[in-house]
Structures are given as C-alpha cells and as structure tokens.
C-alpha cells in the first residue's frame, strides 16, 4: 500500500529567501509523525506548502496518490487535509459555535464525522462556552478551538503546527491526550514540534528538518537512541 | 427656530440613507477583499441611470413599474459588480493595495464613458415615486413623504444587514473572512465564490442607493466622484469595516450638510472636515472601527532597497538633462510648451513619489498641494499685486502650510485610511476654491497670471522651469539618501522597530508629508505662470490620479520611476485626448491592463528583466517575513 502523504523535493521561498530546499518525506495512514527542528528550520513552511498557503516553487506533494501541489488551499482542505496553524488564528469576533460552523463540511465515508456535540465530548471546556467570542478565550482554549474547528471539516490528515507552544504544562498534557484520541479515531497526524519529550509521548515516527532539508527520519525510539542526531539538530 | 432645526434634521436623515447604502457596500467589500473600491461611486451612478431607464420603460406611474424598476436596477448593478470582480479584481487580489485602488479608478474612468455613451451628457430627471408623491405638514413645514420613506430605509437596511451577517452562514463566512481570509480558505471555503458574492452584494447596495435617489435629484455624470469622496469620509469617520459605524457617520454627515447649508452655505465642506478631524483625533480608526490587528496582508512583496544611483544611472540622468537643456535650440515653440508641462509634472510626480515610495504614504489627493501652489501664486498676483518672482516663492508655502495642517491628521493613519483621508482633504481644498467665489473667482478661476517680462518667451520660461524642477528633484533625491530619508524608510518598513531605536515615526512622516506638499506647490506655482490662469480643476481628483499614475507607471520602488512615468503618462494621455472622444475609456482600460500586466510599474518591470538577465546574487539585505 502506498503512503498517504508523499512529499518529494519540495522547494519554497519567502521572497528571495530559500526556505525549503528539497524537503522529502512520506506519511503512512494512521500514524503520528513529528516534524522536528529548531526555530526557522522550515517546519511551519512545510505545513503551509502542503496546504497550498505557500506556493511550492518545485517538487511534488501527493495525497492518496493524487498531486495536490499548485492547488488552492480550499481544494486541498476539501480533499481531507485539516490545518491547525501555530498562531491559532481563531476568528476572535465570532463565537465558538460560529468558529466551528465556518469550517463545516459534509460528512465523508473515509473519515470520522464530527459534529459540534461530538467535539464538545472531546473538548468539554468548549461545550461550556459555546457563545463566547473567540477573542475572549484563553490561549489554551483557543488552541483547543482551532483543533476542533479544523476537525469540523472531517479531515483524514491533520497538520498540527506546534500544538504545545506557549501552553501551560497541564494544557500540554491535555493536548497530548487529544492527539492520541485523534489517532485512536484513525486520523493521520503530522505535528511540528521542538519538544522531544512531547513528541515522544504522541508520535510514532519523527522527521528532523534543518535549514530546509530533512536530515533524519526514523521511529521515535531510533531518534531517542541517536544521541548524535539529537545534539546536532535539536539541542539549543 | 425649533421647527427649522427639526426640519433640517429630517432632511439630513433622508440624505443619509443613500450615503449609508453606498458606504456600507464599500465597507463590506473592503472588509473581505481588502480592496477599496474607487468604482463604488460609479456603481451608484449606474444604479441611478439604470433605474431611470427601467422605470421609464416599465411605466413610472405604476407602483409595480417604479419599484420593480428600482429593484431591478439594483440587481443589475450587482451583476455589473460580478463582471468587474471576475474580469479585473480577481486577477489583482495579490497586487499591492495601491495598484488595486488604481485599477478600480481605471474602472471609474471606463464607466464614466460607458454612461456618457449610453445616456448622453444631459442630466436625467426621474419621476416621483408612486404612493410617495404628496407631503405631510411637519413642524409647520411641508415635508415630502418620499423623504420620510428614505429616512426609514436607512435603519431598515441596517437591520437587514445585521440579520444577514449574524444569522446566516454566508454572513458568518463574511465576518470570518473579514478577519482572516487566508484561514477561511484553509478551512475549505471557496474564497473566490465568497469574494464574488460579496462584491456583487456591495455593488447591489450601491446600485440601490443610486436608484433610490431617482425621485430626489437629477441623474448626472458627476454623481460618481462626488459620492465616492463623501462615502470615503463616511467610511473613515464610521470606521472601515463597521456597518453600524457607516450608518452613524452617514447620519452625522447628512445632518451636518443639512445644517451647514443653512448656516454656513459657503463652507459646508469645511464643516465636514472639522467634524472628521475631531472624530479622528479622538478615535483614529473611526467611531466604530478597530485598529487593524492580526493577519493583514503586507503591502505587497518586500520593497527592494533603493540604492543611490550607480554611475550608469547618473550618466543617463545627466545626458537626459543635457538633452532637455539643449532642446530649445532645435525644438519649435509648441514642443517646448509640451516639454515645459512635462518637466513640471515630473516634479509633481517626484514629490508624490517622495511620500509614497520612501514614505510609504499613498496620497490620493496630492493635487491639492499642486493646486494650492498654483493658487498661492495666482492669489499673490491678484491680491498683492506681486510680480512673478515673489509669487513663485510664496506659492509653495501655501501648499506647505496646508501640508503641515492636513498632514498632521493623515500621518496618524496608514494604508488605505490615509489614502482616503488625503482624497477627502483634496476634495475639501477643491470645494473651498470652488465655493469661495469672492477670493478665488470660483469656477471662473483667476486669469492673467503672467510671468515677468524676462521670462515671457517660451525658451526663457522653459529654462526657468527646468532649472527649478531639476534642482528640486535632485534635492528630493538627496533627501531620500540622507539620514532623514533612511529614517523615513525605516518608519515605513517597521514603525514599531523604528520607534524602538528612537525615531519619532509620526514626526518624520509629518515632515515628509509637508516636504512633498511643498514640492508639489513649487510645481503648482510654475504651472500657474505657465498657463497664465488657475482653476479649481487643478485640485480635482483626476489630477491627483494623474500624479499617482505617473508614479505607479514608473514604479513606486524606484527613484527615477516618477520622472519616466510622468513623461510616459502625460505624453500618452495627450495623444489619447486627440484621438478619441472616449479617451477616458481608453485611458481607464490602459490603467487596468497596466496594473494586471505590470504590477511593479515600467521601471520595475525593466529592473526585473535586468535582474533575471544578470542572475544577480541575493542582496545582503532582503526583507523576509520573520517567521519560518
């Protein structure tokens, strides 16, 4: 069986800065892959390029065997890829329910179907503040709302950009549980992460990116056992 | 007395309704697409013309014929909006916002000639509305029932808009997109469809506003620009993106007009200006507006660095200047006249470029300062009996002082707010010149502004112009590459960091604004003596747009651009005017095509070619989004 997501020789620029320089990796169905690397290594850009938010300058992105590079973000989203940006980007003037409704898509046979009620079981906090404006929520609540919002599109693959960043430790733990719950639903999850401990808790495999190039791919255990790779690419 | 006050209040409320319809449409479109639709006044005008035709065809006395005609006119205007969006705007959503404004101004020009071609130059008088032909006695005065109807329309539409935005999925999507349209796309919403529908809806509101004016005032070809400048004021005062704010501001402006005409008939616009000034001082983003936050698109791609001219460019400039200086030896007088005008426009364009390029402040009303320079010279001649030399010296100061006063307000805003405010100020300057008949001769202008004896001959005046303009342009260039110029560019690129290193951003921009106004005034003064007369049209919107076109045609990120742009544009428009009666249409079409094809301007396109040619290594400093 072929991989769910295949990224080959992906190039991307911001202006003239060459951010992604031939990024290549693949994801299997149902796994959680942690894309790791320091600040500015190209983690967020990789996600944006998959999503079509940063137009790839070269290389290919294939989802379920179908080329998606060069397509518009909304088309990519409708194919079943959900994107959760690192800076949350909740619609601050819209209520929780309205935030969810923006992303609502019809149910699909090959992915779990989410309704607000089902999401409120996963995120009980959100259920208690349905009419609260997105801008009036705490950072952790906003992070949960962005994930819930993305799930409303019934994705098969979820891109989670730095889900643990800037959250209180107790919320980070909750976040880890959420990711594992999504995995249990059968979703495939790509997270970008700097924190090895957090990644170790949720991910099956890791890919390490540095200066726009993938330097390592392997299982979490392989990474934990590889002191050289860790100190070269991850330690600050 | 109290009767009069109540009566005028009602009048103000009635006139506020159409203003609100247009302004809310403008505001909604801006919210989602981030495009300030200059052509919104034109859509309002088309709505009125279409209603005139349709109501006439369906039978103006029949209620169904009249109201059916009005509604159909609104719907058709919405469809015209779809055509504009699909054919033009869709291609330029990624372009810098100035180019978008410019493209919509191209549409203004085109629609003006379309209306002229279809309906002719004569004003059209519409029928009165069936069922609203009578009047009621209110406070001892006769008050038309149609006015009462209009008063009700405003809040009614406000309510409908509120329901639409709060209670429908479309409304939710529009509100979400207003905040972060990229994210809305990433969540699977087809932005294209959303943008088109929003543009159609906003256009329909403008068309309805125009159609409803039919029983109230004559339909003319001037409705577009007069409406758009008022709508800009309303949107700035109300707060861009806020529909409720637009209503409040429309009522405020409407009532102000109603009373202003009664109390200070000659300075109604000054009154509006004063109120706007007060509002903006207290609330810089308007009554209901919020400071722009979060994921706003930057002003196009990162600005390439302006570098001091290299040897080649200097040489080219010098050769150009020598050719210009030698021109009188061979060129006949009529060519010299054209050249004199071009040189003046080059300075005018360079002064605008100074605030737009390095300053990052796009002015849509730069003609105000050009015109004030011209009036400064003419008034000195007329009222002080000054000869040319002192009048020319005095002229830029009138423009400069206006720049100091207007600039104080403008630099507190940025981007499209600033552009709209500059336009409003220019409109006020124009109206003041137009209305103050005693001082300025109003529409008849000031005649007999002739140069001194030594400068009367064409070559002599040409040399005077060339010397003054070349010196001013060189001075502007030197300023761009002085510490002040670097500070200005720092303030443009990152106001927060510029302040953090101790630059007084607002003050730097204020000074730059005043300098640009002063230099435009120099050009204006020269122009007054060149033409021998001064008219309010020197300050009108089309002249401001001329300057913008020159700068953008040349390319805003280059220093030599405005000069080349001035020559290219002034030459082009003069030829067009000779060729066809519908020159506006051709000009508008050229603007739209230019924006779609060359988003970096002529010189910018040339530079891009050169870059590709040389495969230059990356410059040491490029502006890159800080986030990975």
Interface residues (C-beta under 8 A of the other chain):
Chain A: X14 X15 X16 X17 X19 X39 X40 X41 X42 X43 X44 X45 X51 X53 X72 X73 X74 X77 X78 X83 X85 X89 X91 X92 X93 X94 X98 X99 X101 X102 X103 X105 X149 X150 X152 X153
Chain B: X169 X172 X173 X175 X176 X179 X180 X182 X183 X184 X185 X186 X187 X188 X189 X190 X191 X294 X295 X301 X302 X618 X622 X623 X624 X625 X627 X628
